[in-house]
Amino acid sequence: MSTPRLDVAVVKHLPGFTIDVHWTAGDGVAVLFGPSGAGKSLTLACLSGLVRPDAGRIVVDGQVLFDASAGIDVPPQRRRVGYVFQSLALFPHLSVAENIGFGLRDRSRHERGNKVAEVVERLGLGGLEARRPSEISGGQRQRVALGRALAIDPALLLLDEPLSALDLPLRRALRDELRETLAALRMAAVVVTHDFTEAYRLGDRIVVYENGRVVQAAPRSELLWQPASESVARIMSIPNLLRGTVVKATPNRIQLRWRGQTLEAVNSPARAYLPDAEAPLAFFVRPEYVRLIRKDRGLADPGHHMNVMRGTVVDDADFGTTWTLRIRLDEPGPPAQGAWDLEVEVPHLVYEILDIGHDREWEFSIHRGSIHVLPG
Amino acid sequence: MSAESLDALWLSLRVAVLATALDAMVGIPLAYLLARRNFRGKTLVDLLVTLPLVLPPTVTGFYLIVLLGRRGWLGAPLYAATGFTIAFTWTAAVIAATVMALPLLVRTARAAIESVDRDFERAAHTLGRSEWRTAWEVTLPLARNGIVAGLVLAFARALGEFGATLMLAGNIPGRTTTVPLAIYTAVQTGESGQALGLVALLTLLSCGVLLIAGRLGARAS
């Protein structure tokens, strides 16, 4: 990355809570992701100038908005930050058009009218100009809040849980719409969310927060496949987050012991992670990458299947297009995840063809590339 | 209705309207500051404004005499400079009513302002508004019903003020005798018919005011 568009370093002490974060982001949307109370919204407040950090430096597209050591603190009124609040904060006593035009007071009436019309057009709010926020739908309100923030031609756009007020179907539709709008605008944008799907759909770069700290900042695909640690994987609610013991580690492979099995996983020479034998090891297995071995095709082929295990389906759940199976290994000792060891996801069709509803005993395999080792 | 009664009614209305206007000018900014700012002496200001609500009106009236009487802390320099004394004029009646009604406005308006979601103000700040413009364009309009309810209550209180007015303005027919004082005088001199008329009038006015305040308050919440 050359010069980042966003360079954010913020330290802020509040009673009983401290954030101390530093992250950067290039082109595209940066998503701050993490559990509630991790300091994501507080970071937005610092970016907007509404909260003054105790220390740090905030640079947006080369412009220094805050620098504690240089005594720079541009007030929120002059930061040109478009801020979409979680509560939306649409002025209830003003019309849709007045809300959108609120930040354009210093422009001429003509200019303001044009800008409001442009935003109304872009966000598909035509015909609602004279309505009050209480007289339009939740999705329309969300668009008006975005429009009000965009109308000032912001240097930086901040969205705090922008879709949290909406119900699920609308949330999905607006998520994709928002993604397109953000992609078209090409301005620096920061989105806060605690929903990983939303983070992944909206963000080009995802910054993971936990307890007022950044635990990982990475392009979204890297985060999905290589969470930096067990705690990041836990924040992402990754299923089948497991713990085993190292048997042997080389730059390309890691052998580990788990629930009486010896499993082989891929290691990456790039990260140079070589734990000692007998060291504890966290790893995860994506439920959709576990392969059930068909009983009508003969014995498992060792060249084709690796990490073969046997188990019983102790529970299953229908998710519409997929089934989630909870499998307990045929091994003594307590299962890894309460009553079961692994979650396995199979398409509906596979569930029906293999008659998993009745046939509960299965052999299955996991490719070594689908066992993701988490560096300690 | 007798000429004295009409004089008293006219005076009462003038006093109440002026007192409410003065309360609005002082009370609304004060309510905003108490709701939204932290400053040194905030507790003291809050206490001083609220005190007339709990003190006997004669005690408040006594303090006003100490402050504004011919030999008072402010009254003496004023008399020395202009030869004018506030005490025992209708101006005194206005001041007494203003002070007595102020806590009702400030408390109601403060609660209304405090209930405005701060996100509205934060949004206004990021959209270029200073704190004062935000108060004017966002906070106060959103607290409007509560503020108006406070003004209505203050007006009713000013209309019915008795104790502090008697202490500072006296009971001079045609000059400082407001309706409550006229009722008192009428009862003392045995003119119960006149007293009854004024009592009925004041009751009616107060009921009307309470109904309006209740409706505005209900809409505010």
Interface residues (C-beta under 8 A of the other chain):
Chain A: S48 G49 L50 P76 Q77 R78 R79 V81 G82 Y83 F85 S87 A89 F91 P92 H93 F102 G103 R105 D106 R148 I152
Chain B: D117 D119 F120 R122 A123 A124 H125 T126 L127 G128 R129 S130 V138 P141 L142
